[in-house]
């Protein structure tokens, strides 16, 4: 079969320029005069030319590809972040290669080995379980990486997260200010820094009002576990008046269980506050009061940090935290005199 792929040489001939000029036009970061660029792009469109990114990577030593490790796409926050990463990296001339891994150290490690085999220029680690052994491995092979929305005990590692502790504290203050006294927490995975910090902040916020949570249940950021926890909480005689849920995905399961399984009304019978503010949180069927993680800002900061590491070879100092904001909707009772700047 005849190979009908249009070559850079053919584009160069049609545009009246040299072949290296064609390569420069389609290599991000290299500059060509505006007149020549327009001629090359017009010729490429007419001929149906597709740049050979593999050949270009061999010449430049760069694949222009970033690897992203995700645990899953069940959490709507991950889906929305993935779309933003794809757009932000494309705008900077990079491709996105996505790998999925369970929240297990050995699974994440195996996936990163695959990413290294694909010769990615950098890695974004968005899996809940990101081991110290894994990040040490990346340091050893000098692959730039940034932890996205995933803290680690070693705060010197390059990472970008929401201010989880402060968000949890805001949730505790808000529910206590609303007059609730029996308040429970359906928590995110307590082996993850995010889950622990949100719970610790929530406990600190209640403590400012002389309260303690009646229960904190580790539901691993999983909706089905949150549903079971909700049923268990309301089977007890000291059922909660309010629940802070560690992420929106679990909160949606909690709300559906309260309404359709237990026959309760929000917020008259019970208040619910989530964490993330994904698009679905604003749907009338959920109308969820939640802590907003500014996903676009977190993504943009992560991309900027990683690309700077790739270009300069220097690693930034530690963790960047992006402030969370309480978004008040209809799933939780609103304190008298709201808004209150102290919250």
N, C-alpha and C positions, 0 to 999 in steps of 0.2 A: 504494500500500500504506500502510495506517495505521501511524503510528509508535507502537508500544506501550511504548516505553521509559518507565519510571517517572521522574518528575522530583523534584527536591529539594523543590519546593513541595508535592507530594502527600505526601511523607514528613513535612514540617513540619505539614501539616494533620492527618494521622493521629496524630502525636505530640503535638499541641497546643503547638508551639513555633514560633518564627520561622524563615524560610528561612536567614538567616545562621547560626542555631544549628546547623542541619543541616550547613552547610558547615564550621563549626568542628569538629564531631565527627569529620569525615572528613579533616581537615587535620592531619597530624602536627605536634606541637609546640604546638598551640593547646589551651586547656583549657576545659572545660565542666563544670558541676556533675555529680556522679555520677548524680543522679536523672534529669536531662535527657538525659545520654548514654545511659542505659539505655533511656529511652523512645524516643529516636531510633533506636537500633540495633534495637530490637524492631520498630518500625514499618518500618524498612528491610528486615528479614528477611521480614516479613509481605507486603510489597509487591514484593519482589524487586528492590530498588533497587541500582543500580550507580553509584558516584560517577564523575563526569565529571572525570578527572584532567587532561585537556587544558584544559578551561575553568578549572580551578583554577590551572593553571600560568600561564595568561594573567593571572589576577588577582594572583597572588603574585610573578610574575617568576621562579619556580622550577619546573623540570620534575620535581623529585624523582626524577631519573634519573641514574645514574652509568654512564659508558661504560667498558668493560673491553676492552683490546686484547690478544689472545692470538695466539701464532704457530700453534699447533695443539693438538689434544687427544690426540695420540698418546702423549704423556708422561703416565702415570697421575698424577703429581704435579699437573699442570695441571687434570686432571679433578676431583680431590679439592678443589683450591683453588677451582675454579669453584663447586662445591656450597656450600662454606663462605662464599664471597663472597655468593652469592644469599641465604643464610639470614641472614648478619650485616646486610646492607643492608636486607632486608625487616624485620628487627627494629627498624631505625632509620627506617622509613617511606620507604625509597627502592626504586626499581626498578633492575634491572640490564639494560643493553643491551650485548650481546657482539658484538664484531667480530673477525674473524680476518685475520691478515696474515702473509705469509711473512717470513722473517728478512732482509729487504732494506729499506734505508732508504726507498727510494721507495715501496714498498708500504705500510709503516707510516705514512708521511707522508700518503698518499692516504686511508687509513682514518681517520686523525685528522681530516682535513678533513670526512669524512662525519659523524664524531661531533660536530664543531662545528655542522654543519648541523642536527643533531638537537637542538641547544641543551641538551646535557647540563650538569649542574651541576658535574661534576668527572670526571676521567679517571684510571683505573688502568692503567698501562702494564706489561704482563707479557710483552711480546714480547722475545725475546733481543736483537734489534737495536733499540736505542733511541738514535737519533742526537742529537748535540748540536744540530744544526740543528732537529730536531723539538721538543726541549724548549725551545729559544729561541723557537720559534713559539708554543708554548703560553704562555710568559711574556708575549709581545707582546700576545696577545689576552686575557690575565688569566684564563685558565681554570685552576683548581686541579688539580694532578696529583700523583700519587705513583708512583714506580717500585716495582713489586712483584717481589721476588726477582730484581731486575736491577740490579746496580751500574753506575755510570758513572765515568769518570775524574774528572769534576767531583763531588767528594764533598759539595759544598754543596747539591746537588739533594735534594729530599725523597725518601727511599727507605727501604725496609725489606727487609732480606735476612737470610739465615742467615750465621753466621760461617764463610764459605767457607774462608778460610786456615786457621783453627784446626781445622776439620773435616778438611781434607786432611792437616794435621800429625798429627792423631790417627790417621788411617789409616796413615800412614808409620810412626809409632812402634809401632802395634799389630802390623803385619806384620813389622817388624824384630825386635820383642821375641819373636815366635813362632819365631825362628830362621831365617827366610827370608833369603837373601842375593841371589838373582836375582829382583828385583821389578820389574814393569813397570806402566805407567800407560796405560790407555785413557781418554783425556782428553775433556772437554767442549770446546766450540768456543773456541779460543784468541783469537778476536777479541772474545769476551765477557769481561767482568770476572769473572763467576762461574767460568767455565772456567779462566781464568788463575790466579785466587786459589787454587782447589782444587789445581791442579798445583803452584803455588809452595809451598803449605803442605805438600803431600806430599813434595816434594824436601827441604824444611827438616826434616821429621820424620825422614826417612832419614839426613840428614846428622848428626843427633844420635848416630847409631849408626855413623858412619863409612862410610855407604853412599851410592850413587847409583843411580837407576833404570837398568835395562839398556835401557829404551826408553820414550819418551813419544809416543803416537800421537794426533793430533788427530782425533777421530771426530765432531765437530760436534754432540754429544748425539744422534746418530742410531744406532738399533739395528743397521741393516743394515751400516753402516760398522764398528761394533764387532765384528760377526760376522766380517767380512773381516779385521780387524786381529788377531783371536784366531787365526784360521787361519794368518796370516802369522807371528805370534809363535812358534807351535808347529811351524812348518816349519823354523825355525832351530835349529842345533845347541845354542845357549845358550838353550833354552826357559826361560821363567820358572817359578819356584816359587810365585809369588803375583802377583795382579793387583789394583790399585786402579782401580776404574771410576768415571768422573765423574758418573754418575747411575744410579739403579736400573733404569730402562728399558733402558739399554745393558747393565747387569749381567745382566739376565734373558736377553738374547741371548747373552752371553758364557757363562753357565752352561749353557744348552741346547747350545751349540756344543761346549763341553768334554765334556759327557756323551755326547751323541748323535752328534756328528760325529767327535770325536777319541777317544771311549771312555775318558775319564779320570774319576777319582773325586774328589769334593770331600769333605773337605779333604785326603785322604791324598796325592793326586798334585799338587794345586794348590789354593791358597786364593784366594778372591775376596771383596773388600769393595766395597760400593756407596756411594751417597750419595743420600739422600732419606727412606728408610723409608716408602714408600707401603704401602698395605694388602697388596698382593701379596707384599711382601718376607717377610711372616710365613707365607705359604702353605708347607705341607710340601714342595711340589715345588721351591721355591727356597730356603727357610730361610736367607735372605740376611743375613749380617753387614753392617751399613751404618751410615752416619752419619745420624742423625735430624734432619731439618729440622722443627721444631715448627710445622706448617702452620697449625694453628688460631691459635696465638699470632701468627704472621706476618700472617695475614689480619686478625685483630682489630686489630692495631696499625696496619696499613695503612688500614683503614676509619676507625678513630679519628682518625688523622692527617689523612685527607682531609676528613672531615666537620668537623673543627675548622677547617681552612683555609676551607671553604665558609662556616661561621658567622662566623668572625672576620676573614676577609680577610688573615690573617697566615700567612706561610710559615714552617714550622719550620726549625731549623738542621740541615741535612745528613742524614746517613745513620744509621739505627738498625740495629744488628746483633743478631740473636737467636742465643743460644748453641746449638750442635749437641751431640748426645750420641751416643757410640758404642753401638750396639745389637748385642750379640754373639749370634749364632745358630750354625748348623752349617756354613756355607759356607767358613769359614776356621779354620785351626788356632789354638787358644787358647794364649797364653803360659803357661808354668809360673808358679804363684803368682797367677794371675788371680783376682779383679780387682786391678789395680795402680793406685793413685791417681795415679801419675805420668803415666799415659796419658790 
